[in-house]
Amino acid sequence: MPDSAAPAPGNIRIRANGEWFEVAFATTLTAFLAQRGQAPGRVVVERNGEALSPAEARSIVLCDGDRLEIVRIVAGG
């Protein structure tokens, strides 16, 4: 989706890990992650340059233009 493309009516545009997505207005971060097979407790999310705790991530409603970085937590030793 080009940077200049306007979202469809009732939608917003966000950028996650460098890729543009069009989502419904009032989509929660939790719903966005679920649509991609991820859960707040299993990823670290940075929104507009600020890291979110899993509790914060659950309460976020996405806004037009939000920039997300989503990193999967991997256990290892």
C-alpha positions in Angstrom: 0.0 0.0 0.0 1.6 3.3 -1.0 2.3 6.0 1.6 -0.2 8.3 0.0 -3.1 5.9 -0.3 -6.1 6.9 1.8 -7.8 4.2 3.7 -11.3 3.0 2.8 -14.2 4.7 4.7 -14.3 3.4 8.3 -10.7 2.2 8.2 -7.3 3.5 9.3 -3.8 2.8 8.2 -1.0 1.6 10.5 2.5 0.5 9.8 3.8 -2.7 11.5 7.4 -3.9 11.0 7.7 -1.7 8.0 4.6 -2.9 6.2 1.3 -0.9 5.8 -2.0 -2.4 7.0 -5.5 -1.2 6.6 -7.7 -2.1 9.6 -11.1 -1.1 10.9 -11.5 2.0 12.9 -11.3 1.2 16.7 -9.3 -2.0 16.1 -7.4 -3.0 19.3 -3.8 -4.0 19.3 -4.8 -7.3 20.8 -7.2 -7.9 17.8 -4.6 -6.9 15.3 -2.1 -9.3 16.9 -4.7 -12.1 17.0 -5.4 -11.6 13.2 -1.7 -12.3 12.7 -1.6 -15.3 15.1 0.2 -13.6 17.9 -0.7 -12.6 21.5 0.5 -9.7 23.6 2.2 -12.0 26.2 4.2 -13.7 23.4 5.5 -10.6 21.7 7.2 -7.3 22.6 5.4 -4.4 21.0 6.8 -0.9 20.4 4.1 1.7 19.4 5.3 5.0 18.0 8.8 4.5 19.6 7.6 3.4 23.0 7.8 -0.1 24.3 4.5 -1.5 25.8 4.1 -4.0 28.6 1.6 -6.8 27.8 -0.9 -5.2 30.1 -0.6 -1.9 28.3 -0.8 -3.6 24.9 -4.2 -5.2 25.9 -5.7 -1.7 26.4 -4.5 0.0 23.2 -6.9 1.0 20.5 -4.9 1.6 17.3 -4.9 5.1 15.7 -4.4 6.2 12.1 -0.7 6.4 11.4 0.5 4.3 14.3 3.9 2.7 13.8 4.4 -0.7 15.4 7.4 -2.9 15.8 6.5 -6.4 16.9 9.1 -8.9 18.0 8.4 -12.5 19.0 9.7 -13.5 22.4 11.9 -16.6 22.0 13.1 -18.6 25.0 16.4 -20.2 24.9 19.5 -20.9 26.8 
